[in-house]
Amino acid sequence: MSDPSLPVLDPVLNVFPDNPRHIHLMGICGTGMGAVAGLLKQSGYEVSGSDSGVYPPMSDYLAENGIGVMDGYSAENLRVKPDLVVVGNVIRRENPEALELARLHVPYVSFPQLLSHFYLTAKTSLVVAGTHGKTTTSSLLATMLAGAGFQPGFMIGGIVQAFNANFKIGTGDYFVVEGDEYDTAFFDKGPKFLHYQPKVAILTSVEFDHADIYADFEAVKASFAKLIALMPKDGVLIACYDYEVVQKLCQAAQCRVISYGSDPLFDYSFTGLDIRPGGTRFTLLRSGQSVGVYTSVLPGKHNVLNSLAVIALLETIGLESEVIGRELQLFQGVRRRQEVRGVEDDVVVIDDFAHHPTAVAETLEALAGAYAGKRLVAVFEPRTNSSRRNIFQADYARVFSGASEIVIKEPDPLVGVSVEDHFSAEQLARDLNAQGKVAQSFPDVEGILDHLLATLQRGDVVVMLSNGGFGDIHARLLHGLQGS
């Protein structure tokens, strides 16, 4: 709980000043904040920032682009008074820099407010939202739009391979934004996507996540209901109807709704799924009728669903099937989404962001198909607030069927959460072993590395599942395999 005696930010100052020159970002090293810093720098603003424990790769990127970063939060960081401060959602009211901001009476905004004000207002905003698949789907959309000549702007939560970046101002009419349901700032607890002025939106899925923000699934559904209510009547909502909750939420939409999913009764669906090394082939169905065969480098049914959403959107804005098929096949992927980090001693090492039980299951199913006949070793680090609680303890025991062996890191404990409410990697390993699986838990990355280097065999495929750096385990494993 924040100390009620602490000064608070004046809501009257939550505004954009006229012609700001110097903009300061608190929490600049986050993925979204770093992207905003890059957008502002490219737009000609003087940009500074601060963060705690500044580290690569974002610190390197910011330095290369001439953006000064102060390591640690301090009132001194605002000694040179900026014209506007962007407050990241990692900042809390008691942060010393936030306290100084309150004292100085400088205008302030959240990063979703800034993105919307500077980069979305004059564009057609294409928002990709949902519990799963946001980064891959928005990256696919931005890349295919660019390939078709639309020159879109975008801001996405992952590095898009085609651009080697997660943002671009763009000179065209469209701006693609990954619509995160996480909270906006300590002074605005609503989800970020409520600021993004969607004209066309993709809704990939709705499940419970972010237990530190949402009390229960009803609260999650309520946030997505607000997004749907934001859609203009002449807008378009493209929704995955494989989720019954999505169907129910879309009943309240005032705009056109285009459904997609596995059922041929939906507006867009597929048949003839063929997952193989190098990608996936499928036959696109529009209102149950075959349109043609499409190929994607992305493995798995879940990525076919992501592709359907993008195809539906691109057809809505007038792209021809031949162009869509060409650009889908050319898509190079996104870093940290089934990204092959290297191959050493005939062992393939893959990095993936999956952490929610559904995402873990889908990723392993896709990789098992793409690497059929290979031994698939899944190495899982529970790192999010939700995955480190026991709310998904039983669910995780049901999602590793695609793996030949499972290795789980014991998570760092959550401060302020009782021990009995913590997730247990040891318990998950016991539950998996009881099912006849091969599973082990380890307290640290070093133990996992020792185990992998001692047991991996030529031809194995190893996938690291984590939304964090995982102690640089990918590079360390590849280095260790070089000497094996």
For each residue, the residues with C-beta under 8 A, 3 or more apart:
1:
2: 6 92 93 94
3: 6 94
4:
5:
6: 2 3 93 94 99
7: 99 102 103
8: 93 102
9: 13 14 87 98 101 102 108 187
10: 13 14 102 105
11: 14 187
12: 15
13: 9 10 105 106 107 108
14: 9 10 11 107 108 109 113 187
15: 12 107 109
16: 20 84 107 109 117
17: 20 83 84 107
18:
19:
20: 16 17 23 45 82 83 84 107
21: 45 46 83
22: 45 46 47 48 80 82 83 84
23: 20 40 45 46 47 48 82 83 84 85 86
24: 47 48 49 50 77 78 82 84 85 86
25: 28 33 36 37 47 48 49 50 85 86 88 111
26: 49 50 51 73 85 86 87 88 91 95 97 98 101
27: 30 33 49 50 51 87 88 89 90 91
28: 25 33 34 37 49 50 51 58 62 67 69 88
29: 33 34 49 51 54 55 58 59 62 69
30: 27 33 34 51 58 88 89 90
31: 34 35 58 157 158 166
32: 35 36 88 111 155 157 180
33: 25 27 28 29 30 36 37 49 86 88 111
34: 28 29 30 31 37 38 58 61 62
35: 31 32 38 39 155 156 166 167
36: 25 32 33 39 40 86 111 114 115 155 167
37: 25 28 33 34 40 41 47 49 62 65 67
38: 34 35 41 42 61 65 67 165 167
39: 35 36 42 43 115 118 119 155 167 169
40: 23 36 37 43 45 47 114 118
41: 37 38 44 45 47 65 66 67
42: 38 39 169
43: 39 40 118 169
44: 41
45: 20 21 22 23 40 41
46: 21 22 23
47: 22 23 24 25 37 40 41 67 68
48: 22 23 24 25 67 68 69 70 77 80 82
49: 24 25 26 27 28 29 33 37 62 67 68 69 70
50: 24 25 26 27 28 69 70 71 72 73 74 77 97
51: 26 27 28 29 30 54 69 70 71 73
52: 71 72 73
53: 71
54: 29 51 58 59 69 71
55: 29 58 59
56: 59 60
57: 60 61
58: 28 29 30 31 34 54 55 61 62
59: 29 54 55 56 62 63 69
60: 56 57 63 64
61: 34 38 57 58 64 65
62: 28 29 34 37 49 58 59 65 67 69
63: 59 60 66 67 69
64: 60 61
65: 37 38 41 61 62
66: 41 63
67: 28 37 38 41 47 48 49 62 63
68: 47 48 49
69: 28 29 48 49 50 51 54 59 62 63
70: 48 49 50 51 74 77
71: 50 51 52 53 54
72: 50 52
73: 26 50 51 52 77 91 95 96 97
74: 50 70 77 96 97 100
75: 78 79 96 97 99 100 103
76: 79
77: 24 48 50 70 73 74 97 100
78: 24 75 81 82 85 97 100 101 104 106
79: 75 76
80: 22 48
81: 78 104 106
82: 20 22 23 24 48 78 85 106
83: 17 20 21 22 23 106 107
84: 16 17 20 22 23 24 106 107 108 109
85: 23 24 25 26 78 82 101 106 107 108 109
86: 23 24 25 26 33 36 108 109 110 111 114
87: 9 26 27 91 98 101 108 109 110 111 185 186 187
88: 25 26 27 28 30 32 33 91 110 111 185
89: 27 30 110 111 182 183 184 185 186 192
90: 27 30
91: 26 27 73 87 88 95 97 98 185 186
92: 2 95 98 186
93: 2 6 8 98 186 187
94: 2 3 6 98 99
95: 26 73 91 92 98 99
96: 73 74 75 99 100
97: 26 50 73 74 75 77 78 91 100 101
98: 9 26 87 91 92 93 94 95 101 102 186
99: 6 7 75 94 95 96 102 103
100: 74 75 77 78 96 97 103 104
101: 9 26 78 85 87 97 98 104 106 108
102: 7 8 9 10 98 99 105
103: 7 75 99 100
104: 78 81 100 101
105: 10 13 102
106: 13 78 81 82 83 84 85 101
107: 13 14 15 16 17 20 83 84 85
108: 9 13 14 84 85 86 87 101
109: 14 15 16 84 85 86 87 113 114 117
110: 86 87 88 89 113 114 184 185 187 188 192 195
111: 25 32 33 36 86 87 88 89 114 115 185 192
112: 115 116 184 192 193 194 195 196
113: 14 109 110 116 117 184 195
114: 36 40 86 109 110 111 117 118
115: 36 39 111 112 118 119 120 155 177 195 196
116: 112 113 119 120 121 195 196 197
117: 16 109 113 114 120 121
118: 39 40 43 114 115 121
119: 39 115 116 123 153 155 169 175
120: 115 116 117 123 125 175 177 196 197
121: 116 117 118 197
122:
123: 119 120 153 170 173 174 175
124: 173 174 175 199 200
125: 120 175 177 196 197 198 199 200
126: 141 152 174 175 176 177 198 199 200 201 202 313
127: 177 179 193 196 198 200 201 202 227
128: 134 137 138 141 176 177 178 179 201 202 204 309
129: 134 179 180 181 193 201 202 203 204 224 227
130: 133 134 137 202 203 204 205 206 240
131: 181 204 205 206 207 208 209 220 356 358
132: 204 205 207 302 356 358 359 362
133: 130 136 137 204 205 302 305 306
134: 128 129 130 137 138 157 178 179 180 204
135: 138 139 156 157 158 178 334 337 353
136: 133 139 140 158 298 303 306 334 337
137: 128 130 133 134 140 141 202 204 306 309 310
138: 128 134 135 141 142 154 156 157 176 177 178
139: 135 136 142 143 156 158 160 333 334 337
140: 136 137 143 144 298 306 307 310 328 331
141: 126 128 137 138 144 145 176 202 310 313 314
142: 138 139 145 146 152 154 156 160 163 168 176
143: 139 140 146 147 160 162 163 327 330 331 332
144: 140 141 147 148 310 314 324 327 328 331
145: 141 142 148 150 152 172 174 176 314
146: 142 143 149 150 151 152 162 163
147: 143 144 162 326 327 330
148: 144 145 314 319 323 327
149: 146
150: 145 146 172 173 174
151: 146 170 171 172
152: 126 142 145 146 168 170 172 174 175 176
153: 119 123 167 168 169 170 172 174 175 176
154: 138 142 160 166 167 168 170 175 176 177
155: 32 35 36 39 115 119 166 167 175 176 177 178
156: 35 135 138 139 142 160 166 167 176 177 178 334
157: 31 32 134 135 138 166 178 180
158: 31 135 136 139 166 334 335 336 337 353
159: 164 165 166 334 335 336
160: 139 142 143 154 156 163 164 165 166 334
161: 164 332 333 334 335
162: 143 146 147 331 332
163: 142 143 146 160 168
164: 159 160 161
165: 38 159 160 168
166: 31 35 154 155 156 157 158 159 160
167: 35 36 38 39 153 154 155 156
168: 142 152 153 154 163 165
169: 39 42 43 119 153
170: 123 151 152 153 154 174 175
171: 151
172: 145 150 151 152 153
173: 123 124 150
174: 123 124 126 145 150 152 153 170 317
175: 119 120 123 124 125 126 152 153 154 155 170
176: 126 128 138 141 142 145 152 153 154 155 156
177: 115 120 125 126 127 128 138 154 155 156 196
178: 128 134 135 138 155 156 157
179: 127 128 129 134 192 193 196 198 201 227
180: 32 129 134 157 191 192 193
181: 129 131 191 192 193 209 210 220 223 224
182: 89 191 192 210 213
183: 89 188 189 190 191 192 213
184: 89 110 112 113 188 189 190 191 192 194 195
185: 87 88 89 91 110 111 188
186: 87 89 91 92 93 98 189
187: 9 11 14 87 93 110
188: 110 183 184 185
189: 183 184 186 213
190: 183 184 194 223 226
191: 180 181 182 183 184 194 223 226 227
192: 89 110 111 112 179 180 181 182 183 184 195 196
193: 112 127 129 179 180 181 196 198 227
194: 112 184 190 191 226 227 230
195: 110 112 113 115 116 184 192
196: 112 115 116 120 125 127 177 179 192 193
197: 116 120 121 125 230
198: 125 126 127 179 193 201 227 230 231 235
199: 124 125 126 232 235 236
200: 124 125 126 127 235 236 237 238 313 316 317
201: 126 127 128 129 179 198 227 231 235 236 237 238
202: 126 127 128 129 130 137 141 238 239 309 310 313
203: 129 130 206 224 227 228 237 238 239 240 246 249 250
204: 128 129 130 131 132 133 134 137 240 305 306 309
205: 130 131 132 133 240 242 243 246 358
206: 130 131 203 220 221 224 243 245 246 249
207: 131 132 217 220 243 356 358
208: 131 211 214 216 217 220 386 391
209: 131 181 214 220 356 384 386
210: 181 182 213 214 220 384 385 386
211: 208 214 385 386 389 391
212: 385 386
213: 182 183 189 210
214: 208 209 210 211 217 219 220 223
215: 218 219
216: 208 219 220
217: 207 208 214 220 221
218: 215 221 222
219: 214 215 216 222 223
220: 131 181 206 207 208 209 210 214 216 217 223 224
221: 206 217 218 224 225 245 249
222: 218 219 225 226
223: 181 190 191 214 219 220 226 227
224: 129 181 203 206 220 221 227 228 249
225: 221 222 228 229 249 252
226: 190 191 194 222 223 229 230
227: 127 129 179 191 193 194 198 201 203 223 224 230 231
228: 203 224 225 231 237 249 250 252 253
229: 225 226 252 254
230: 194 197 198 226 227
231: 198 201 227 228 235 237 253 254 255
232: 199 235 255
233: 254 255
234: 255
235: 198 199 200 201 231 232 255 256
236: 199 200 201 255 256 257 258 313 316
237: 200 201 203 228 231 250 253 255 256 257 258
238: 200 201 202 203 257 258 260 309 312 313 316
239: 202 203 246 247 249 250 257 258 259 260
240: 130 203 204 205 243 246 259 260 261 305 309
241: 246 247 250 259 260 261 263 266
242: 205 246 261 262 263 305
243: 205 206 207 240 246 247
244: 247 248
245: 206 221 248 249
246: 203 205 206 239 240 241 242 243 249 250
247: 239 241 243 244 250 251 259
248: 244 245 251
249: 203 206 221 224 225 228 239 245 246 252
250: 203 228 237 239 241 246 247 253 257 259
251: 247 248
252: 225 228 229 249
253: 228 231 237 250 257
254: 229 231 233
255: 231 232 233 234 235 236 237
256: 235 236 237
257: 236 237 238 239 250 253
258: 236 237 238 239 267 268 312 316
259: 239 240 241 247 250 266 267 268
260: 238 239 240 241 266 267 268 269 305 308 309 312
261: 240 241 242 266 268 269 305 308
262: 242 266 269 270 301 305
263: 241 242 266 269
264: 269 271 285 288
265: 269 288
266: 241 259 260 261 262 263 269
267: 258 259 260 286 287 312
268: 258 259 260 261 284 285 286 308 309 311 312
269: 260 261 262 263 264 265 266 285 288 308
270: 262 273 282 283 284 285 304 308
271: 264 282 283 285 290
272: 281 282 283 293
273: 270 280 281 282 301 304
274: 280 281 282
275: 280 299 300 301 366 369 370
276: 279 280 281 369 370 372
277: 370 371
278: 297 370
279: 276 295 296 297 298 299 370
280: 273 274 275 276 295 296 298 299 300 303 304
281: 272 273 274 276 293 294 295
282: 270 271 272 273 274 293 294 296 304 307
283: 270 271 272 290 291 292 293 294
284: 268 270 290 291 292 293 294 308 311
285: 264 268 269 270 271 288 289 290 291
286: 267 268 289 291
287: 267
288: 264 265 269 285
289: 285 286
290: 271 283 284 285
291: 283 284 285 286 321
292: 283 284 321 325
293: 272 281 282 283 284
294: 281 282 283 284 307 311 324 325 328 329
295: 279 280 281 325 328 329
296: 279 280 282 303 304 307 328 329 331
297: 278 279 329 331 332 333
298: 136 140 279 280 303 306 307 331 333 338
299: 275 279 280 303 338 366 367 369 370
300: 275 280 303 304 338 362 363 365 366 367 369 370
301: 262 273 275 304 305 362 365 366
302: 132 133 305 306 362 363 365 366
303: 136 280 296 298 299 300 306 307 366
304: 270 273 280 282 296 300 301 307 308
305: 133 204 240 242 260 261 262 301 302 308 309
306: 133 136 137 140 204 298 302 303 309 310
307: 140 282 294 296 298 303 304 310 311 328
308: 260 261 268 269 270 284 304 305 311 312
309: 128 137 202 204 238 240 260 268 305 306 312 313
310: 137 140 141 144 202 306 307 313 314 328
311: 268 284 294 307 308 314 315 324 328
312: 238 258 260 267 268 308 309 315 316
313: 126 141 200 202 236 238 309 310 316 317
314: 141 144 145 148 310 311 317 319 324
315: 311 312 318 319 321 324
316: 200 236 238 258 312 313
317: 174 200 313 314
318: 315
319: 148 314 315 323 324
320: 323 324
321: 291 292 315 324 325
322: 325 326
323: 148 319 320 326 327
324: 144 294 311 314 315 319 320 321 327 328
325: 292 294 295 321 322 328 329
326: 147 322 323 329 330
327: 143 144 147 148 323 324 330 331
328: 140 144 294 295 296 307 310 311 324 325 331
329: 294 295 296 297 325 326
330: 143 147 326 327
331: 140 143 144 162 296 297 298 327 328
332: 143 161 162 297
333: 139 161 297 298 337 338 339
334: 135 136 139 156 158 159 160 161 337 339
335: 158 159 161 339 351
336: 158 159 339 351 352 353
337: 135 136 139 158 333 334 352 353
338: 298 299 300 333 350 352 363 366 367 463
339: 333 334 335 336 350 351 352
340: 343 348 349 350
341: 349 350 351 474 475 478
342: 349 474 478
343: 340 346 347 348 349
344: 347 349 478 481 482 484
345: 458 481 482 484
346: 343 458 459
347: 343 344 456 457 458 459 460 461 462 481
348: 340 343 371 374 460 461 462
349: 340 341 342 343 344 462 464 474 477 478 481
350: 338 339 340 341 367 461 462 463 464
351: 335 336 339 341 463 464 474
352: 336 337 338 339 363 463 464 465
353: 135 158 336 337 359 465 466 467
354: 359 360 362 363 465
355: 359 360 382 383 384 387 465 466 467
356: 131 132 207 209 359 360 384 386 387 392
357: 360 361 392 395 396 398 399
358: 131 132 205 207 361 362 399
359: 132 353 354 355 356 362 363
360: 354 355 356 357 363 364 378 380 396 399 400 465
361: 357 358 364 365 398 399 400 401 402
362: 132 300 301 302 354 358 359 365 366
363: 300 302 338 352 354 359 360 366 367 463 465
364: 360 361 367 368 376 378 399 400 401 402 403 463
365: 300 301 302 361 362 368 369 401 402
366: 275 299 300 301 302 303 338 362 363 369 370
367: 299 300 338 350 363 364 370 371 376 402 461 463
368: 364 365 371 372 376 402 403
369: 275 276 299 300 365 366 372
370: 275 276 277 278 279 299 300 366 367
371: 277 348 367 368 374 376 461
372: 276 368 369
373:
374: 348 371 459 460 461
375: 404 405 457 459 460 461
376: 364 367 368 371 402 403 404 405 460 461 463
377: 403 404 405 406 407 452 456 460 461 462 463
378: 360 364 400 402 403 405 406 407 463 465
379: 406 407 408 409 448 452 462 463 464 465 473
380: 360 396 400 406 407 408 409 465 466
381: 408 409 411 464 465 466 468 470
382: 355 387 388 408 409 411 423 425
383: 355 387 388 411 412 466 467 468 470
384: 209 210 355 356 387 388 467
385: 210 211 212 388 389 414
386: 208 209 210 211 212 356 389 391 392
387: 355 356 382 383 384 392 411 423
388: 382 383 384 385 411 412 413 414 417 422 423
389: 211 385 386 392 414 417 421 422 423
390: 393 420 421 422 423 424
391: 208 211 386
392: 356 357 386 387 389 395 396 423
393: 390 396 397 423 424 427 428
394: 397 398 431
395: 357 392 398 399
396: 357 360 380 392 393 399 400 423 428
397: 393 394 400 428 431 432 435
398: 357 361 394 395 401
399: 357 358 360 361 364 395 396
400: 360 361 364 378 380 396 397 403 406 432 437 439
401: 361 364 365 398
402: 361 364 365 367 368 376 378
403: 364 368 376 377 378 400 406 437
404: 375 376 377 438
405: 375 376 377 378 437 438 439 455
406: 377 378 379 380 400 403 429 432 437 438 439 440
407: 377 378 379 380 439 440 441 442 448 451 452
408: 379 380 381 382 425 428 429 439 440 441 442
409: 379 380 381 382 425 441 442 443 444 445 448 470
410: 424 425 426 441 442 443 444
411: 381 382 383 387 388 422 423 425
412: 383 388
413: 388 417 419 422
414: 385 388 389 417 422
415:
416:
417: 388 389 413 414 421 422
418: 421 422
419: 413 422
420: 390
421: 389 390 417 418
422: 388 389 390 411 413 414 417 418 419
423: 382 387 388 389 390 392 393 396 411 428
424: 390 393 410 427 428
425: 382 408 409 410 411 428 429 441 442
426: 410 429 430 441
427: 393 424 430 431
428: 393 396 397 408 423 424 425 431 432 439 441
429: 406 408 425 426 432 433 439 440 441
430: 426 427 433 434
431: 394 397 427 428 434 435
432: 397 400 406 428 429 435 437 438 439
433: 429 430 436 437 438 439
434: 430 431
435: 397 431 432
436: 433
437: 400 403 405 406 432 433
438: 404 405 406 432 433
439: 400 405 406 407 408 428 429 432 433
440: 406 407 408 429 451
441: 407 408 409 410 425 426 428 429
442: 407 408 409 410 425 445 447 448 451
443: 409 410 447
444: 409 410 447 448 471
445: 409 442 448 449 470 471 473 476
446: 449 450
447: 442 443 444 450 451
448: 379 407 409 442 444 445 451 452 473
449: 445 446 452 453 473 476 477 480
450: 446 447 453 454
451: 407 440 442 447 448 454 455
452: 377 379 407 448 449 455 456 462 477 480
453: 449 450 456 477 480 481 484
454: 450 451
455: 405 451 452
456: 347 377 452 453 460 462 481 484
457: 347 375 460
458: 345 346 347
459: 346 347 374 375
460: 347 348 374 375 376 377 456 457
461: 347 348 350 367 371 374 375 376 377
462: 347 348 349 350 377 379 452 456 477
463: 338 350 351 352 363 364 367 376 377 378 379
464: 349 350 351 352 379 381 470 473 474
465: 352 353 354 355 360 363 378 379 380 381
466: 353 355 380 381 383 469 470
467: 353 355 383 384
468: 381 383
469: 466 472
470: 381 383 409 445 464 466 473 474
471: 444 445 476
472: 469 475 476
473: 379 445 448 449 464 470 476 477
474: 341 342 349 351 464 470 477 478
475: 341 472 478 479
476: 445 449 471 472 473 479 480
477: 349 449 452 453 462 473 474 480 481
478: 341 342 344 349 474 475 481 482
479: 475 476 482 483
480: 449 452 453 476 477 483 484
481: 344 345 347 349 453 456 477 478 484
482: 344 345 478 479
483: 479 480
484: 344 345 453 456 480 481
